[in-house]
Amino acid sequence: MTKLSIIIPVYNEGPYLKRCLDSIRVDEQDLHDVEIIVIDDGSTDESRKICDEYDMRVGFRIFHHSTQWGVGMTRNDGIIKAMGEFVTFLDSDDEMSEDGIAHMVTGCLADFDIVQYNHWRVSSNGFKDMRYYNDPCDVRINELPKKWVLVWNKVYRKDFILKNRIQFPAELSFEEDRIFNLRCFRHEPTFHCGKAGTVLKHFDNKRSLCHTVGRDQVLGIASALAKELKDKDNSPELERVIRQCLADTWSSKTAIRLFGGDEND
């Protein structure tokens, strides 16, 4: 059985896509361990053509949506298509680190539902900074690690996701990662932090949502968090986490810029 499926949603990422896909190197001997699922989500630029260039590359499986589904639904589609025991997600304008796949495959051998890794932030001049480093540890809901909200720094046991019917929200295009992880926490996963850095996170894509987020996206995540708070299966610990997420959303620099307010309030 394949150990790890790497799911990469793609939408109009032509200038950055080859950098991402070329960073994923799978040798013939790794075929039983790793597959790369690339899903073109109805791109209208050169992304579709670039995806097809990798169709015959070792380990790659290429799919196309005829219309745009959105990143959350595309990731859900990737989970269904995945043949791996574990799944991870990679943004199409980022890179896998040189030994990132090897570390994640090793993590798939451990008896955890979720394993989180460290990552590097890459500046425009190529400087790498692991500023959010987490030491190896087992994670509890009342002491979550730095950057717990992200999905591209984790591997997830696929059976855990399917058994508990965990999905990305279809209606969100901003912070859908946070909702997905909160839904995971509702089912009390075994959760571990690993030491390795697996992803190079780039910030040179000025069209990405982190550079273009607007009022609708912030209101969307606030509404989604409010809905999660109403779930009757929330533990008191998870409820506190969701309430803190709501507070963080409204006190963020982005929300203050868009809606006004004082960062010192």
C-alpha positions as CSV (number, residue, x, y, z in Angstrom):
1,M,0.0,0.0,0.0
2,T,1.2,3.5,-0.8
3,K,2.4,5.2,2.4
4,L,1.9,8.9,1.4
5,S,-0.2,10.9,-1.1
6,I,0.9,14.5,-1.7
7,I,-2.2,16.5,-2.9
8,I,-1.5,19.7,-4.8
9,P,-4.4,21.9,-5.9
10,V,-3.6,24.2,-8.8
11,Y,-5.4,27.3,-10.0
12,N,-3.7,29.8,-12.3
13,E,-0.2,29.3,-10.8
14,G,1.7,29.2,-14.0
15,P,4.7,31.4,-12.9
16,Y,5.3,29.2,-9.8
17,L,4.0,25.8,-10.7
18,K,7.2,24.2,-12.2
19,R,9.2,25.4,-9.2
20,C,6.7,23.4,-7.0
21,L,6.5,20.3,-9.1
22,D,10.2,20.1,-9.8
23,S,10.9,20.1,-6.0
24,I,9.1,16.8,-5.7
25,R,11.5,14.0,-6.7
26,V,10.3,10.4,-6.5
27,D,12.7,7.7,-7.6
28,E,11.5,4.3,-9.0
29,Q,12.3,2.6,-5.7
30,D,9.9,5.0,-3.9
31,L,6.9,4.2,-6.1
32,H,5.4,2.0,-3.4
33,D,5.8,4.7,-0.8
34,V,4.7,8.0,-2.5
35,E,2.2,9.3,-5.1
36,I,1.8,12.9,-6.2
37,I,-1.8,14.0,-7.0
38,V,-1.9,17.2,-9.0
39,I,-5.4,18.6,-9.5
40,D,-5.8,21.5,-12.0
41,D,-8.9,23.3,-10.7
42,G,-10.1,24.7,-14.0
43,S,-7.1,27.0,-14.6
44,T,-7.3,29.5,-17.4
45,D,-3.6,30.2,-17.7
46,E,-0.7,27.9,-18.7
47,S,-1.2,25.8,-15.5
48,R,-3.2,23.1,-17.3
49,K,-0.5,22.7,-20.0
50,I,2.3,22.6,-17.3
51,C,0.4,19.9,-15.3
52,D,0.2,17.7,-18.4
53,E,3.9,18.0,-18.9
54,Y,4.3,16.0,-15.6
55,D,1.7,13.3,-16.5
56,M,4.3,10.7,-17.4
57,R,6.8,11.6,-14.6
58,V,7.4,8.9,-12.0
59,G,4.8,9.0,-9.2
60,F,2.6,11.7,-10.6
61,R,-1.1,11.5,-11.2
62,I,-2.7,14.4,-13.0
63,F,-6.4,15.4,-12.9
64,H,-8.3,18.3,-14.3
65,H,-11.6,20.0,-13.2
66,S,-13.5,21.5,-16.1
67,T,-14.7,24.3,-13.8
68,Q,-13.2,25.9,-10.6
69,W,-14.3,24.0,-7.5
70,G,-12.3,26.0,-5.0
71,V,-9.3,25.0,-2.9
72,G,-11.3,23.2,-0.2
73,M,-13.4,21.1,-2.5
74,T,-10.3,20.3,-4.6
75,R,-8.4,19.1,-1.5
76,N,-11.5,17.0,-0.6
77,D,-11.4,15.5,-4.1
78,G,-7.7,14.8,-3.6
79,I,-8.4,12.9,-0.4
80,I,-10.9,10.7,-2.2
81,K,-8.5,10.0,-5.0
82,A,-5.6,9.3,-2.7
83,M,-4.3,5.7,-2.4
84,G,-1.9,6.5,0.4
85,E,-2.2,5.5,4.0
86,F,-1.4,9.2,4.8
87,V,-2.1,12.4,2.9
88,T,-0.4,15.8,3.0
89,F,-1.1,19.0,1.1
90,L,1.3,21.2,-0.8
91,D,0.4,24.7,-2.2
92,S,1.3,25.1,-5.8
93,D,3.5,28.2,-5.3
94,D,5.6,26.5,-2.6
95,E,8.3,23.8,-2.6
96,M,9.0,20.6,-0.9
97,S,12.4,20.6,1.0
98,E,15.1,18.3,-0.3
99,D,14.5,15.6,2.2
100,G,10.9,16.6,3.2
101,I,9.3,13.5,1.5
102,A,11.7,11.1,3.2
103,H,10.9,12.6,6.6
104,M,7.2,12.4,6.0
105,V,7.3,8.8,4.8
106,T,9.2,8.0,8.0
107,G,6.4,9.8,10.0
108,C,3.9,7.6,8.3
109,L,5.4,4.6,10.0
110,A,4.6,6.0,13.4
111,D,1.3,5.3,15.2
112,F,-0.2,8.8,15.0
113,D,-3.2,10.3,13.3
114,I,-1.5,13.6,12.6
115,V,2.2,14.5,12.4
116,Q,3.2,18.2,12.2
117,Y,6.6,19.3,10.8
118,N,8.5,22.5,10.8
119,H,9.0,24.7,7.7
120,W,11.1,27.4,6.2
121,R,9.8,30.8,5.2
122,V,11.6,32.0,2.0
123,S,12.1,35.7,1.4
124,S,12.3,37.3,-2.0
125,N,16.1,37.3,-1.9
126,G,16.1,33.5,-1.1
127,F,16.9,33.8,2.6
128,K,15.4,30.8,4.6
129,D,14.1,31.3,8.1
130,M,12.6,28.6,10.4
131,R,11.1,31.2,12.8
132,Y,8.2,29.0,13.9
133,Y,10.2,26.0,15.1
134,N,8.5,23.4,17.2
135,D,10.4,20.9,19.3
136,P,9.3,17.2,18.9
137,C,6.5,16.4,21.3
138,D,3.1,14.8,21.6
139,V,0.3,17.4,21.2
140,R,-2.7,18.0,23.5
141,I,-5.6,20.2,22.6
142,N,-4.9,22.6,25.5
143,E,-1.3,23.2,24.3
144,L,-1.3,23.4,20.5
145,P,2.0,24.0,18.6
146,K,2.9,27.1,16.6
147,K,1.2,27.1,13.2
148,W,-1.3,24.4,14.1
149,V,-3.8,26.0,11.8
150,L,-2.0,25.0,8.6
151,V,-2.5,21.7,6.7
152,W,0.6,21.9,4.4
153,N,2.9,21.3,7.4
154,K,1.2,18.0,8.4
155,V,0.5,14.5,7.3
156,Y,-2.9,13.0,8.2
157,R,-3.9,9.4,8.4
158,K,-6.5,9.0,5.7
159,D,-8.6,6.4,7.6
160,F,-8.9,8.9,10.4
161,I,-10.2,11.6,8.0
162,L,-12.7,9.2,6.2
163,K,-13.9,7.4,9.4
164,N,-14.8,10.8,11.0
165,R,-16.1,12.3,7.7
166,I,-13.8,15.3,8.0
167,Q,-13.8,17.7,5.1
168,F,-12.6,21.1,4.1
169,P,-15.5,23.6,4.0
170,A,-16.7,24.2,0.5
171,E,-17.7,27.8,1.1
172,L,-14.3,29.1,2.3
173,S,-11.3,30.4,0.3
174,F,-9.5,31.8,3.3
175,E,-8.4,29.9,6.4
176,E,-10.2,26.7,5.4
177,D,-7.1,25.0,6.9
178,R,-8.2,26.2,10.3
179,I,-11.7,24.7,10.1
180,F,-10.3,21.4,8.8
181,N,-8.0,21.1,11.7
182,L,-10.6,22.1,14.2
183,R,-12.8,19.3,12.8
184,C,-10.0,16.9,13.2
185,F,-9.5,18.0,16.9
186,R,-13.2,17.2,17.6
187,H,-12.3,13.5,17.2
188,E,-9.3,13.6,19.5
189,P,-6.5,12.5,17.1
190,T,-3.2,11.3,18.3
191,F,-1.0,14.2,17.3
192,H,2.7,14.5,17.2
193,C,5.2,17.3,16.3
194,G,8.3,16.1,14.3
195,K,11.6,17.9,14.2
196,A,12.3,18.1,10.4
197,G,11.5,21.0,8.1
198,T,9.5,19.7,5.1
199,V,8.3,22.7,3.1
200,L,9.7,25.9,1.8
201,K,7.0,28.5,2.1
202,H,7.3,31.3,-0.5
203,F,5.7,34.8,-0.3
204,D,6.5,36.1,-3.8
205,N,3.1,35.3,-5.3
206,K,1.4,38.7,-5.1
207,R,-1.9,37.2,-6.4
208,S,-2.1,34.7,-3.5
209,L,-4.8,35.1,-0.9
210,C,-2.4,36.1,1.8
211,H,-1.7,39.3,-0.2
212,T,-5.3,39.9,-1.5
213,V,-7.6,38.9,1.4
214,G,-10.7,41.2,1.7
215,R,-13.7,41.8,3.8
216,D,-15.7,38.8,2.5
217,Q,-12.9,36.4,3.3
218,V,-12.6,37.6,6.9
219,L,-16.4,37.6,7.4
220,G,-16.5,34.1,5.9
221,I,-14.0,32.6,8.4
222,A,-15.7,34.4,11.3
223,S,-19.1,32.9,10.3
224,A,-17.5,29.5,9.8
225,L,-15.9,29.6,13.3
226,A,-19.3,30.6,14.8
227,K,-20.9,27.6,13.2
228,E,-18.1,25.3,14.5
229,L,-18.7,26.7,18.0
230,K,-22.3,25.4,17.9
231,D,-21.4,21.8,17.4
232,K,-22.7,19.7,20.3
233,D,-19.7,17.4,20.1
234,N,-17.2,20.1,21.1
235,S,-15.2,19.4,24.3
236,P,-14.8,22.3,26.7
237,E,-11.1,22.4,25.6
238,L,-12.0,22.6,21.9
239,E,-14.7,25.2,22.6
240,R,-12.0,27.4,24.2
241,V,-9.8,27.0,21.1
242,I,-12.6,28.0,18.8
243,R,-13.5,31.0,20.9
244,Q,-9.8,32.1,20.8
245,C,-9.8,31.7,17.0
246,L,-12.7,34.0,16.8
247,A,-11.0,36.6,19.0
248,D,-7.8,36.3,16.9
249,T,-9.7,36.7,13.7
250,W,-11.3,40.1,14.8
251,S,-8.1,41.3,16.4
252,S,-5.8,40.4,13.5
253,K,-4.0,43.1,11.5
254,T,-6.0,42.1,8.5
255,A,-9.3,42.6,10.2
256,I,-8.2,46.0,11.7
257,R,-7.1,47.2,8.3
258,L,-10.3,46.2,6.7
259,F,-12.8,47.1,9.4
260,G,-11.0,49.6,11.5
261,G,-10.0,49.5,15.2
262,D,-7.0,49.7,17.3
263,E,-4.4,46.9,17.5
264,N,-3.8,47.9,21.2
265,D,-7.5,47.5,22.1
